[in-house]
């Protein structure tokens, strides 16, 4: 199909100083957990976006001096010539697909933990510890950066920019956002309490940025495009800095006008103490949520402007460009979920876009200091390591087989889809339910989780296009029927379920609630999927530690129930600290009147009451009508075990293999269930599909060479 006239504006070239972007799609800087050391994986990830049609592809916030070391966080570094070599590879891989390669340079306002390099920072950086680059608390004291230190840090920027030029980058962005970098701390009154020429007025607070930009331009020459990623609003308390910060209707437009002659483009973001306010999940915000802060700023500059803000829909992208809000569509998560988003818009394949669900699983991986992963896109981060391409599927060597996939939840949907794309002769996806989706169908009923239905919608559309895949619903299956089905390969994807008793993970003992309360103890499935009646007074007992407990508490409170949410953990929904949702979740729960109890044990206390017991506080007796136990999830592996026990019948029924995937192997994140199904389908023709093939590990190998970092290399062999 041809490009629709409606979307043609997105494919207009944009001039960025000495460079020209071929379209308006801008893959913004974001960490992926490979840094510059694992340059093969970094290049594979970034270049896939370039191949998918993004006009500009950035790496990530790149530290420019050893004192900025954030180990174990694997960030990109540009400290020395070794880093130049590795990042040269990344830049070239981006550029070979016709995209401009960009790098974001960052010198934090606080000295990093220096866990790798150790030692004290040089004198130029002892001036920048703790919270601020200016006057800050650090180990009980205050230190103010002197003028000599300012000059030294300016030179660090210049040296790093020259290294970026040698690495071949087309664009260099300087990070001045998220209240993090030296540039931002000079600008923000909350941090800058200086009384000399670098403090006080906006002109003075902008002085370091101007001097640095002028010095960098002189050093790198006119061939490189330079830009600022500006935090235009540090937001209100409690999430932000209030009136002592930068405001989109205050200093931000004045700073833009003051600096406009030195930059070739602007990248506008928001956020104060909490950088993730710029990367909020779909639970909290909708598409283009930053418009109130950035929508009026473009008239203050003569240079192209990048906007971000969960921009997923091609229609939204067109609307904000035509409205004059921005010139370039900045996105990280949209490209994580579908690197080929621009290409699919250009070719009219919009229905095939793997749209981001905004779950922030990718963000959680960054916070946990591990390589990037995505719930929607199982190939994310695996482009180099496993050789996976999100849009290319090689025909399976054993494609003459018929495959039965039992269970159409996340793992089953994904597995059937990939098997179909790999050309298996016939793939039947069976489920006892009247619709596909498994747990996603009812999980998406939680407040703010409706966009998670995109997991179903994308796969449903893909499955309908595959002539070799048939979806069969309302069809429960017995082990005997599965054996007699006629499939050469059987894949069990029957998921997991929350138990009404189960084992408390904090003490490895039964919860002890069901014996006392019986049917009044409800599971999440009963509440969300089955619509079980719930009384007016509810205690939600959460040992799951993610979105389910807080989500059910919020849902019931919205319905008018009196809710107490308890956990033995130190935090409500602990994993949501990694998805950066906790502040918003707590705010919403408190606004609804939900009683929150952490470090709390729930025990029966007679008829219709429970005792809440925690350290350093009196026992609390609460009357309840129901308890919702968000406790143990158990693998629903009955079908798999039954088939495994009848292995002696496989040959008679012409069955070559029975596999299991997803939660029926081990209850885990939705992303891991989808990855499990994808991985098995990708490797269905390997010698032992149940065991994953070796993947490339980018580590130093004594006496090694580049030949050790390709799939199938001797260095990856696991058996003699």
C-alpha positions as CSV (number, residue, x, y, z in Angstrom):
1,X,0.0,0.0,0.0
2,X,1.1,3.6,-0.6
3,X,1.6,6.3,1.9
4,X,-1.6,8.0,2.8
5,X,-1.8,11.7,2.1
6,X,-2.9,12.2,5.8
7,X,0.5,10.9,7.0
8,X,2.7,12.4,4.4
9,X,3.6,15.3,6.6
10,X,5.5,12.9,8.9
11,X,7.9,12.0,6.1
12,X,8.9,15.5,5.2
13,X,12.7,16.2,5.7
14,X,13.7,18.5,8.5
15,X,16.9,20.6,8.5
16,X,18.9,20.4,11.7
17,X,21.7,22.9,11.2
18,X,24.2,21.2,8.9
19,X,22.3,18.0,8.8
20,X,19.0,16.9,7.3
21,X,16.7,14.3,8.9
22,X,14.9,12.3,6.2
23,X,11.6,12.4,8.2
24,X,10.1,13.6,11.5
25,X,10.6,10.4,13.4
26,X,13.1,10.9,16.2
27,X,14.2,8.0,18.4
28,X,15.1,9.7,21.6
29,X,18.0,8.9,23.9
30,X,17.2,6.2,26.4
31,X,19.2,3.6,28.3
32,X,19.1,-0.1,27.2
33,X,21.4,-1.8,29.7
34,X,24.2,-2.5,27.3
35,X,26.1,0.7,27.6
36,X,29.1,1.2,25.3
37,X,30.9,-1.9,26.4
38,X,28.4,-4.3,24.8
39,X,28.6,-2.4,21.5
40,X,27.3,-5.3,19.4
41,X,24.0,-5.4,21.3
42,X,23.8,-1.6,21.4
43,X,24.4,-1.4,17.7
44,X,21.9,-4.1,17.0
45,X,19.2,-2.4,19.0
46,X,19.8,1.1,17.7
47,X,20.3,0.1,14.0
48,X,17.0,-1.9,14.1
49,X,15.2,1.5,14.6
50,X,17.1,3.0,11.7
51,X,16.1,0.0,9.6
52,X,12.5,0.5,10.7
53,X,12.5,4.0,9.2
54,X,13.3,6.4,12.1
55,X,15.0,9.5,10.6
56,X,17.1,10.2,13.7
57,X,18.3,7.5,16.1
58,X,20.0,8.4,19.4
59,X,22.0,6.2,21.7
60,X,21.4,7.2,25.4
61,X,22.6,9.6,28.1
62,X,26.4,9.1,27.8
63,X,28.7,9.9,30.7
64,X,31.7,11.9,29.7
65,X,34.1,11.4,32.6
66,X,35.1,8.6,35.1
67,X,33.8,10.5,38.1
68,X,30.3,10.0,36.6
69,X,30.6,6.2,36.9
70,X,27.3,4.7,37.8
71,X,28.2,1.0,38.0
72,X,26.4,-1.4,38.2
73,X,24.1,0.7,35.9
74,X,25.5,-0.1,32.4
75,X,25.3,3.3,30.8
76,X,27.1,4.4,27.7
77,X,30.4,6.0,28.3
78,X,32.6,8.3,26.3
79,X,35.7,8.6,28.5
80,X,38.5,7.4,26.2
81,X,39.5,6.2,22.8
82,X,38.3,2.7,23.6
83,X,34.8,4.1,24.0
84,X,35.3,6.0,20.7
85,X,36.0,2.7,18.9
86,X,32.9,1.0,20.4
87,X,30.6,3.9,19.7
88,X,31.9,4.3,16.2
89,X,30.5,0.9,15.5
90,X,27.1,1.9,16.9
91,X,27.0,5.2,14.9
92,X,27.9,3.4,11.6
93,X,25.3,0.7,12.1
94,X,22.7,3.4,12.6
95,X,23.9,5.4,9.5
96,X,24.0,2.5,7.1
97,X,20.2,2.5,7.2
98,X,19.9,6.1,6.3
99,X,19.3,7.6,9.7
100,X,21.2,10.3,11.4
101,X,23.1,9.0,14.5
102,X,22.8,11.1,17.7
103,X,24.5,10.9,21.1
104,X,23.5,12.7,24.3
105,X,26.3,13.9,26.5
106,X,25.8,14.1,30.2
107,X,27.9,15.4,33.1
108,X,25.8,14.8,36.2
109,X,25.5,17.4,38.9
110,X,26.3,14.7,41.4
111,X,29.5,12.6,41.5
112,X,28.6,9.0,40.7
113,X,29.2,6.2,43.2
114,X,32.5,5.5,41.4
115,X,32.1,1.9,42.3
116,X,34.3,0.8,39.4
117,X,37.0,3.4,39.5
118,X,36.9,4.1,43.3
119,X,39.0,6.9,44.9
120,X,38.1,10.5,45.3
121,X,37.0,12.6,42.4
122,X,39.5,15.1,41.0
123,X,39.3,18.6,42.4
124,X,37.1,19.8,39.5
125,X,34.4,17.4,40.6
126,X,34.6,17.6,44.3
127,X,32.7,20.7,43.6
128,X,29.8,18.8,42.2
129,X,28.7,16.1,44.8
130,X,25.4,15.3,46.3
131,X,22.3,16.9,44.9
132,X,23.9,20.0,43.3
133,X,26.7,21.3,41.2
134,X,26.7,24.5,43.1
135,X,26.1,24.6,46.9
136,X,25.1,21.2,48.1
137,X,25.0,18.9,51.1
138,X,27.5,16.0,50.8
139,X,28.7,13.8,53.6
140,X,27.6,16.4,56.1
141,X,29.1,19.4,54.4
142,X,28.6,22.1,51.7
143,X,30.9,22.6,48.8
144,X,30.7,25.3,46.1
145,X,32.2,24.9,42.7
146,X,35.0,27.4,42.1
147,X,35.7,29.1,38.8
148,X,38.7,26.9,38.0
149,X,36.4,23.9,38.4
150,X,33.8,25.4,36.1
151,X,36.5,25.9,33.5
152,X,37.7,22.3,33.9
153,X,34.2,20.8,33.5
154,X,33.6,23.0,30.4
155,X,36.8,21.4,28.9
156,X,35.5,18.0,29.8
157,X,32.4,18.7,27.6
158,X,34.6,20.0,24.8
159,X,36.8,16.9,24.9
160,X,33.8,14.6,24.9
161,X,32.2,16.4,22.0
162,X,35.4,16.0,20.0
163,X,35.4,12.2,20.8
164,X,31.8,12.1,19.7
165,X,32.8,13.7,16.4
166,X,35.6,11.2,16.0
167,X,33.1,8.4,16.6
168,X,31.1,9.7,13.6
169,X,27.9,11.0,15.2
170,X,25.9,13.5,13.3
171,X,24.1,15.1,16.2
172,X,25.2,15.9,19.7
173,X,22.6,16.7,22.4
174,X,23.6,18.1,25.7
175,X,21.4,16.9,28.6
176,X,19.9,19.9,30.4
177,X,16.8,18.1,31.8
178,X,15.4,16.0,34.6
179,X,17.1,18.2,37.2
180,X,20.1,16.0,36.7
181,X,23.0,17.5,34.8
182,X,25.4,20.3,35.7
183,X,23.7,22.4,33.0
184,X,20.3,21.9,34.6
185,X,21.6,22.7,38.1
186,X,23.2,25.9,37.0
187,X,19.8,26.9,35.5
188,X,17.5,25.9,38.3
189,X,17.2,28.3,41.3
190,X,16.4,25.4,43.6
191,X,20.0,24.3,43.2
192,X,21.8,27.5,42.1
193,X,22.2,29.8,45.1
194,X,25.4,31.4,43.8
195,X,25.9,35.2,44.1
196,X,28.6,35.6,41.5
197,X,28.3,35.8,37.7
198,X,27.0,32.3,37.5
199,X,24.0,32.8,39.9
200,X,21.0,35.0,40.3
201,X,19.6,36.3,37.1
202,X,18.5,34.0,34.2
203,X,21.4,35.4,32.2
204,X,23.8,34.4,34.9
205,X,22.3,31.0,35.4
206,X,22.6,30.4,31.7
207,X,26.2,31.5,31.5
208,X,27.8,28.1,31.8
209,X,25.5,26.6,29.1
210,X,26.4,29.5,26.7
211,X,30.1,29.3,27.4
212,X,30.1,25.5,27.0
213,X,28.1,25.6,23.8
214,X,30.4,28.2,22.3
215,X,33.5,26.3,23.2
216,X,32.1,23.0,21.8
217,X,31.1,24.7,18.5
218,X,34.6,26.1,18.1
219,X,36.1,22.7,18.8
220,X,33.9,20.5,16.6
221,X,33.4,22.9,13.7
222,X,30.2,23.5,11.6
223,X,29.7,19.8,10.5
224,X,28.0,18.6,13.6
225,X,24.4,19.5,14.7
226,X,24.3,20.6,18.3
227,X,21.2,20.6,20.5
228,X,19.9,20.9,24.0
229,X,17.5,18.4,25.8
230,X,15.8,20.9,28.0
231,X,13.7,20.2,31.0
232,X,11.1,22.9,30.5
233,X,9.1,22.4,33.7
234,X,10.3,20.8,36.9
235,X,6.7,20.5,38.0
236,X,4.8,21.1,41.3
237,X,5.5,19.5,44.6
238,X,5.5,16.8,45.8
239,X,6.9,15.4,42.5
240,X,8.7,18.5,41.5
241,X,10.5,21.6,42.6
242,X,7.6,24.1,42.7
243,X,8.3,27.7,42.0
244,X,12.0,27.3,42.8
245,X,12.3,25.2,39.7
246,X,12.0,25.9,36.0
247,X,8.5,26.5,34.8
248,X,7.2,26.3,31.2
249,X,5.5,29.6,31.6
250,X,8.4,31.2,33.4
251,X,12.1,30.8,32.8
252,X,11.8,28.1,30.1
253,X,10.8,30.3,27.2
254,X,13.2,33.0,28.2
255,X,16.1,30.5,28.3
256,X,15.1,29.1,24.9
257,X,15.2,32.6,23.4
258,X,18.5,33.3,25.2
259,X,20.2,30.1,23.8
260,X,18.5,29.9,20.4
261,X,21.5,31.3,18.5
262,X,23.7,28.5,19.7
263,X,21.6,25.4,19.0
264,X,20.5,23.6,15.9
265,X,17.5,21.9,17.6
266,X,15.6,21.6,20.9
267,X,14.3,18.5,22.6
268,X,11.8,19.4,25.3
269,X,11.1,17.2,28.3
270,X,9.6,17.6,31.8
271,X,10.5,16.4,35.3
272,X,12.1,17.4,38.5
273,X,13.3,15.1,41.3
274,X,11.7,12.2,39.5
275,X,12.9,11.8,35.9
276,X,10.3,9.2,35.2
277,X,7.6,11.8,35.2
278,X,8.8,12.2,31.7
279,X,8.2,8.5,31.1
280,X,5.0,7.9,32.9
281,X,3.0,4.7,32.3
282,X,-0.4,4.3,30.6
283,X,-1.9,3.9,34.1
284,X,-1.2,7.5,34.8
285,X,-1.2,9.5,31.6
286,X,-2.6,9.4,28.1
287,X,-1.0,10.2,24.8
288,X,0.7,13.6,24.3
289,X,0.4,14.3,28.1
290,X,3.3,16.8,28.0
291,X,1.4,19.2,25.7
292,X,0.3,21.5,28.6
293,X,4.0,22.1,29.3
294,X,5.6,22.1,25.8
295,X,2.7,23.0,23.5
296,X,3.3,26.8,23.6
297,X,7.1,26.8,23.4
298,X,7.8,26.4,19.7
299,X,7.1,30.2,18.9
300,X,10.1,31.0,21.2
301,X,12.6,29.4,18.9
302,X,13.6,29.5,15.2
303,X,15.0,26.0,15.4
304,X,13.3,22.6,15.0
305,X,11.6,21.2,18.1
306,X,11.3,17.7,19.4
307,X,8.4,16.6,21.6
308,X,7.8,13.4,23.6
309,X,5.0,12.1,25.7
310,X,3.8,8.5,24.9
311,X,3.3,9.4,21.3
312,X,2.0,6.2,19.7
313,X,-0.8,7.0,17.3
314,X,0.1,8.2,13.8
315,X,-3.0,10.4,13.9
316,X,-1.8,12.1,17.1
317,X,1.6,12.6,15.5
318,X,0.0,14.3,12.4
319,X,-2.3,16.4,14.6
320,X,0.5,17.9,16.7
321,X,2.8,18.6,13.8
322,X,0.0,20.3,11.8
323,X,-1.0,22.3,15.0
324,X,2.6,23.6,15.2
325,X,3.3,22.0,18.5
326,X,6.6,20.5,17.3
327,X,8.6,19.6,14.2
328,X,9.8,16.1,15.2
329,X,8.1,13.2,16.9
330,X,10.3,12.0,19.7
331,X,9.7,8.6,21.1
332,X,11.5,5.9,23.1
333,X,8.8,3.3,24.1
334,X,6.9,3.4,20.9
335,X,10.1,2.4,19.1
336,X,10.9,-0.2,21.7
337,X,7.5,-1.8,21.1
338,X,7.7,-1.5,17.3
339,X,11.0,-0.4,15.7
340,X,9.2,-0.4,12.3
341,X,6.5,2.0,13.3
342,X,7.6,4.6,10.7
343,X,7.9,2.0,7.9
344,X,4.4,0.7,8.7
345,X,2.9,4.1,8.5
346,X,4.8,4.9,5.3
347,X,3.6,1.6,3.6
348,X,0.0,1.9,4.9
349,X,0.4,-1.1,7.3
350,X,-0.9,0.8,10.3
351,X,-2.9,-2.2,11.5
352,X,0.3,-4.1,11.9
353,X,1.9,-1.6,14.3
354,X,2.8,-3.3,17.6
355,X,1.6,-0.5,19.7
356,X,3.2,0.2,23.1
357,X,1.0,-0.6,26.0
358,X,2.7,1.8,28.4
359,X,3.4,-0.8,31.1
360,X,6.9,0.5,31.7
361,X,8.4,-3.0,31.9
362,X,11.2,-1.5,29.8
363,X,11.7,1.2,32.4
364,X,11.8,-1.4,35.2
365,X,14.6,-3.2,33.5
366,X,16.7,0.0,33.4
367,X,16.0,0.6,37.1
368,X,17.1,-2.9,37.8
369,X,20.4,-2.4,35.8
370,X,19.7,-5.3,33.4
371,X,19.3,-5.3,29.6
372,X,16.2,-3.9,28.1
373,X,13.1,-6.0,27.4
374,X,9.5,-5.3,26.3
375,X,6.2,-6.9,27.0
376,X,4.9,-6.3,23.5
377,X,8.1,-7.0,21.6
378,X,10.0,-10.1,22.6
379,X,12.8,-9.3,20.1
380,X,13.8,-6.1,21.9
381,X,17.4,-6.4,23.1
382,X,17.8,-9.7,21.3
383,X,18.7,-8.3,17.8
384,X,22.4,-9.0,18.1
385,X,22.5,-11.5,21.0
386,X,20.1,-14.0,19.3
387,X,19.8,-12.6,15.8
388,X,16.1,-11.9,16.1
389,X,14.4,-9.5,13.8
390,X,10.9,-8.2,14.7
391,X,9.6,-8.5,11.2
392,X,11.7,-11.3,9.6
393,X,11.0,-15.0,10.4
394,X,12.9,-17.8,8.7
395,X,11.0,-20.8,7.5
396,X,11.3,-23.6,10.1
397,X,13.2,-26.7,9.0
398,X,10.5,-28.9,10.5
399,X,7.6,-26.8,9.0
400,X,5.9,-29.9,7.6
401,X,4.6,-30.5,11.1
402,X,1.2,-29.7,12.5
403,X,1.2,-28.0,15.8
404,X,-1.4,-27.8,18.6
405,X,-1.1,-24.9,21.0
406,X,-3.3,-25.4,24.1
407,X,-4.1,-22.1,25.7
408,X,-4.5,-18.7,24.0
409,X,-3.1,-16.5,26.7
410,X,0.0,-14.3,26.3
411,X,2.5,-17.2,25.7
412,X,0.1,-19.2,23.5
413,X,-0.9,-16.3,21.3
414,X,2.7,-15.3,20.8
415,X,3.9,-18.8,20.1
416,X,1.1,-19.6,17.6
417,X,1.7,-16.3,15.8
418,X,5.5,-16.9,15.4
419,X,5.0,-20.5,14.4
420,X,2.6,-19.3,11.8
421,X,5.0,-16.7,10.5
422,X,7.7,-19.4,10.4
423,X,5.5,-21.4,8.0
424,X,4.5,-24.4,10.1
425,X,2.0,-26.4,8.0
426,X,-0.9,-26.1,10.4
427,X,-1.1,-24.4,13.7
428,X,-4.2,-24.8,15.9
429,X,-4.5,-22.4,18.8
430,X,-7.2,-23.8,21.2
431,X,-8.7,-22.3,24.3
432,X,-11.7,-23.2,26.5
433,X,-12.6,-19.6,26.8
434,X,-14.8,-17.8,24.3
435,X,-12.0,-15.3,23.4
436,X,-8.2,-15.2,23.2
437,X,-6.1,-13.3,25.6
438,X,-6.1,-15.4,28.7
439,X,-5.4,-13.4,31.8
440,X,-4.9,-10.2,29.8
441,X,-8.6,-10.1,29.2
442,X,-9.4,-9.6,32.9
443,X,-6.2,-7.9,34.0
444,X,-6.9,-5.1,31.6
445,X,-10.1,-4.3,33.6
446,X,-8.0,-2.8,36.4
447,X,-7.9,1.0,36.6
448,X,-5.5,2.4,34.1
449,X,-4.7,-0.9,32.5
450,X,-7.1,-0.8,29.5
451,X,-4.2,-0.2,27.1
452,X,-2.8,-3.6,28.0
453,X,-5.5,-5.0,25.7
454,X,-3.3,-4.0,22.8
455,X,-1.4,-7.2,23.7
456,X,-4.5,-9.1,22.5
457,X,-5.5,-6.8,19.7
458,X,-2.1,-6.9,17.9
459,X,-1.8,-10.7,18.1
460,X,-5.5,-11.2,17.1
461,X,-4.9,-9.2,14.0
462,X,-1.7,-11.0,13.1
463,X,-3.3,-14.4,13.6
464,X,-6.2,-13.6,11.3
465,X,-3.8,-12.8,8.5
466,X,-2.0,-16.2,8.8
467,X,-3.7,-18.8,6.6
468,X,-1.9,-21.6,8.3
469,X,-3.1,-20.7,11.8
470,X,-6.6,-21.5,13.1
471,X,-8.0,-20.2,16.4
472,X,-10.5,-22.5,18.0
473,X,-12.4,-21.2,21.0
474,X,-14.9,-22.6,23.5
475,X,-13.1,-25.9,23.3
476,X,-11.9,-27.5,26.5
477,X,-9.5,-30.4,25.9
478,X,-8.7,-33.6,27.8
479,X,-5.2,-35.2,27.7
480,X,-6.8,-38.1,25.7
481,X,-8.2,-35.6,23.2
482,X,-4.8,-33.8,22.9
483,X,-3.0,-37.1,22.3
484,X,-5.5,-38.0,19.6
485,X,-5.7,-34.6,18.0
486,X,-3.3,-35.4,15.1
487,X,-0.7,-32.8,15.8
488,X,3.0,-33.8,15.5
489,X,4.0,-31.2,18.1
490,X,1.9,-30.2,21.2
491,X,2.7,-27.0,23.1
492,X,1.0,-26.4,26.4
493,X,0.4,-22.8,27.4
494,X,-2.3,-23.2,30.1
495,X,-1.0,-20.3,32.3
496,X,-1.3,-20.0,36.1
497,X,-3.8,-19.0,38.7
498,X,-3.9,-17.4,42.1
499,X,-4.7,-19.8,44.9
500,X,-7.1,-19.2,47.8
501,X,-4.6,-20.8,50.2
502,X,-1.1,-21.0,49.0
503,X,2.2,-20.3,50.6
504,X,3.2,-16.9,52.0
505,X,6.6,-16.1,50.4
506,X,7.8,-14.2,53.4
507,X,7.7,-17.2,55.8
508,X,7.1,-20.2,53.5
509,X,4.0,-21.1,55.6
510,X,0.3,-21.2,54.6
511,X,-1.5,-17.8,54.7
512,X,-4.0,-19.4,57.1
513,X,-7.0,-17.3,56.0
514,X,-9.0,-19.8,54.1
515,X,-9.6,-22.2,57.0
516,X,-11.2,-19.3,59.0
517,X,-13.0,-17.4,56.2
518,X,-13.7,-20.1,53.6
519,X,-15.5,-18.8,50.5
520,X,-15.2,-15.2,51.7
521,X,-11.6,-15.4,50.7
522,X,-11.5,-14.4,47.0
523,X,-8.8,-14.5,44.4
524,X,-8.2,-11.8,41.8
525,X,-9.7,-14.0,39.1
526,X,-13.0,-14.3,41.1
527,X,-13.1,-10.5,41.5
528,X,-12.1,-9.4,38.0
529,X,-12.9,-12.3,35.7
530,X,-15.9,-13.9,37.3
531,X,-17.5,-10.9,38.9
532,X,-17.9,-12.5,42.3
533,X,-20.0,-10.4,44.7
534,X,-17.8,-8.4,47.2
535,X,-19.0,-7.1,50.5
536,X,-18.7,-3.5,51.7
537,X,-15.7,-4.1,53.9
538,X,-12.6,-5.6,52.2
539,X,-9.1,-6.4,53.2
540,X,-6.7,-6.9,50.2
541,X,-3.7,-9.1,51.3
542,X,-0.9,-8.6,48.8
543,X,2.2,-10.7,48.6
544,X,2.4,-10.4,44.9
545,X,4.2,-7.1,45.1
546,X,3.3,-5.7,41.7
547,X,0.2,-4.1,40.2
548,X,-2.5,-6.6,41.1
549,X,-3.0,-5.8,44.8
550,X,-3.0,-2.0,44.5
551,X,-5.1,-2.3,41.3
552,X,-7.8,-4.4,43.0
553,X,-7.8,-2.1,46.0
554,X,-8.2,0.9,43.7
555,X,-11.0,-0.7,41.7
556,X,-13.0,-1.7,44.8
557,X,-12.5,1.7,46.4
558,X,-13.8,3.3,43.2
559,X,-16.9,1.1,43.5
560,X,-17.5,2.4,47.0
561,X,-16.1,-0.4,49.1
562,X,-14.2,0.3,52.3
563,X,-10.7,-1.1,51.6
564,X,-7.6,-1.9,53.6
565,X,-4.6,-2.8,51.5
566,X,-1.9,-4.8,53.4
567,X,1.5,-6.2,52.5
568,X,4.3,-7.7,54.5
569,X,6.7,-5.8,52.3
570,X,8.2,-2.4,53.1
571,X,6.3,-0.8,50.2
572,X,3.0,-1.0,48.5
573,X,3.4,-2.7,45.1
574,X,7.1,-2.9,45.5
575,X,7.9,-3.7,41.8
576,X,6.1,-0.5,40.8
577,X,9.0,1.3,42.2
578,X,10.9,0.0,39.2
579,X,8.1,0.9,36.7
580,X,8.1,4.3,38.4
581,X,4.4,4.1,39.2
582,X,4.5,4.1,43.0
583,X,4.1,7.8,43.7
584,X,1.0,8.0,41.5
585,X,-0.5,4.7,42.8
586,X,-0.1,5.9,46.5
587,X,-1.5,9.3,45.7
588,X,-4.6,7.8,44.0
589,X,-5.2,5.1,46.7
590,X,-5.0,7.8,49.4
591,X,-7.4,10.0,47.5
592,X,-9.9,7.2,47.4
593,X,-9.6,6.6,51.2
594,X,-7.8,3.2,51.0
595,X,-6.1,2.4,54.2
596,X,-2.5,1.3,53.6
597,X,-0.6,-1.0,55.9
598,X,3.0,-2.1,55.1
599,X,5.1,-4.6,57.0
600,X,1.8,-6.1,58.1
601,X,0.6,-9.6,58.9
602,X,-3.1,-10.4,58.5
603,X,-4.5,-13.1,60.9
604,X,-8.1,-14.3,61.7
605,X,-9.5,-12.6,64.8
606,X,-12.8,-14.3,65.3
607,X,-16.0,-14.2,63.2
608,X,-15.8,-11.6,60.5
609,X,-12.7,-9.8,61.7
610,X,-8.9,-9.9,61.1
611,X,-6.0,-8.7,63.2
612,X,-3.4,-6.5,61.5
613,X,0.0,-6.9,63.1
614,X,3.0,-4.8,62.4
615,X,6.3,-3.8,64.1
616,X,6.2,-0.9,66.5
617,X,2.4,-0.5,66.5
618,X,-0.5,-1.9,68.4
619,X,-2.5,-4.8,66.9
620,X,-5.4,-3.5,64.9
621,X,-8.7,-5.3,64.6
622,X,-10.6,-4.8,61.4
623,X,-14.1,-6.1,60.5
624,X,-14.4,-7.6,57.0
625,X,-16.9,-9.0,54.7
626,X,-14.3,-10.4,52.2
627,X,-10.6,-10.9,51.9
628,X,-9.0,-10.7,48.5
629,X,-5.8,-12.7,48.6
630,X,-3.3,-11.6,46.0
631,X,-1.0,-14.4,47.0
632,X,0.6,-17.4,45.5
633,X,0.3,-18.0,41.7
634,X,0.4,-21.7,40.8
635,X,1.4,-23.1,37.4
636,X,-1.6,-24.7,35.7
637,X,0.5,-27.6,34.5
638,X,-2.0,-30.4,34.8
639,X,-2.3,-30.9,31.1
640,X,1.5,-30.9,30.5
641,X,2.1,-33.4,33.3
642,X,-0.6,-35.7,32.1
643,X,0.9,-35.7,28.6
644,X,4.4,-36.2,30.0
645,X,3.2,-39.1,32.0
646,X,1.9,-40.7,28.8
647,X,5.1,-40.3,26.9
648,X,4.9,-44.0,25.9
649,X,1.8,-43.1,23.8
650,X,3.5,-40.3,21.8
651,X,5.0,-42.5,19.1
652,X,1.7,-44.3,18.5
653,X,0.0,-40.9,18.1
654,X,2.8,-39.6,15.8
655,X,3.8,-37.0,18.4
656,X,7.4,-36.0,18.2
657,X,7.5,-33.5,21.1
658,X,5.4,-31.9,23.9
659,X,6.6,-28.6,25.2
660,X,5.3,-26.1,27.8
661,X,5.7,-22.3,27.8
662,X,4.8,-19.3,29.8
663,X,3.2,-19.4,33.3
664,X,2.6,-23.1,33.2
665,X,6.3,-23.5,33.4
666,X,6.7,-20.8,36.1
667,X,4.4,-17.9,36.9
668,X,6.3,-14.7,36.0
669,X,5.8,-11.3,34.3
670,X,3.6,-11.1,31.3
671,X,6.7,-10.1,29.3
672,X,8.4,-13.3,30.3
673,X,5.4,-15.4,29.3
674,X,5.4,-13.8,25.8
675,X,9.2,-14.2,25.5
676,X,8.8,-17.9,26.5
677,X,6.3,-18.4,23.7
678,X,8.4,-16.4,21.2
679,X,11.6,-18.2,22.0
680,X,10.2,-21.7,21.6
681,X,8.7,-20.8,18.3
682,X,11.9,-19.2,17.1
683,X,13.8,-22.3,18.0
684,X,11.2,-25.0,17.3
685,X,13.5,-26.6,14.7
686,X,16.6,-26.6,17.0
687,X,18.0,-30.0,18.3
688,X,16.3,-29.5,21.7
689,X,13.7,-26.7,21.5
690,X,13.0,-27.0,25.3
691,X,16.5,-25.7,25.9
692,X,17.3,-22.2,24.6
693,X,20.1,-21.9,22.1
694,X,23.3,-20.2,23.3
695,X,23.3,-16.4,22.7
696,X,26.1,-14.0,22.3
697,X,27.6,-12.8,25.6
698,X,29.7,-9.7,25.1
699,X,32.4,-10.3,27.6
700,X,36.2,-10.4,27.3
701,X,37.5,-13.7,26.1
702,X,41.1,-14.4,26.6
703,X,42.8,-14.8,23.2
704,X,39.5,-14.0,21.5
705,X,38.6,-12.2,18.3
706,X,35.6,-10.9,16.5
707,X,34.8,-14.4,15.4
708,X,33.9,-15.3,19.0
709,X,31.0,-12.8,18.9
710,X,28.8,-14.4,16.2
711,X,26.0,-16.9,16.7
712,X,27.3,-20.4,16.5
713,X,30.9,-19.5,17.5
714,X,33.0,-22.1,19.3
715,X,33.1,-19.7,22.3
716,X,29.4,-20.2,22.7
717,X,29.4,-24.0,22.6
718,X,28.0,-25.5,25.8
719,X,28.8,-29.1,25.1
720,X,32.0,-30.8,23.8
